[in-house]
Amino acid sequence: GYNRLIRLNTKSSEVTHTYRFSTMRSWSVHWENREVIVHFKEEKLAMKPLSADCKVFHEFIGEKRAAISSSLAGGYS
């Protein structure tokens, strides 16, 4: 879905966990080691994107969070 991050098992492609953007509290990027850390309501997810620069992932999360904030405020995105 477009409203969540989906974690897959890299060998079987099975979904192992889903993270809803609405439960995201914050995120940060460690530019030097290319690691993205996302803080959700109940847990923290740290990852290193393999097929894209971490900047792409950072921008994707920013756009999703802006869309959620806009919809919660009654706006459209």
Disulfide bonds with the S-S distance in Angstrom:
none
